[in-house]
Amino acid sequence: MQIYHSKVNALNVFDIADPTTPELIATMATPGAPQGIAIVDDYVYIADVTSMQVVRNEAAAINRVSEFKTDGRYQHTIADIKI
C-alpha cells in the first residue's frame, strides 16, 4: 500500500505496508507547489498552481506522462483537481 505526500516543489511516495515504519520509495520534483492530488489506477494527477502534472507510478518510480502549463500571462492558477 502506498501514500502520496506533496510538499513544496515535490511529490513523495511512501510504502506503508507496515504503518509503523513508512518507507520513502520515490520522489519527483514539480514545477510549482502541489495544491491537490487525485489518483486513478497507476496515474497521479497533480495540480501545482503553475501546471497540471500527470505521472505514472511504476514499481518504486514515478514518471511524468504529460504536463499542462499555464502561460503566465493571465491570473489563472491550478489550485485543485477532482476526478
C-alpha positions, 0 to 999 in steps of 0.5 A: 500500500502506498501514500502520496505526500506533496510538499513544496516543489515535490511529490513523495511516495511512501510504502506503508505496508507496515504503518509503523515504519513508512518507507520513502520509495520515490520522489519527483520534483514539480514545477510549482507547489502541489495544491491537490492530488487525485489518483486513478489506477497507476496515474497521479494527477497533480495540480501545482498552481503553475501546471497540471502534472500527470505521472505514472507510478511504476514499481518504486518510480514515478514518471511524468506522462504529460504536463499542462502549463499555464502561460503566465500571462493571465491570473489563472492558477491550478489550485485543485483537481477532482476526478 
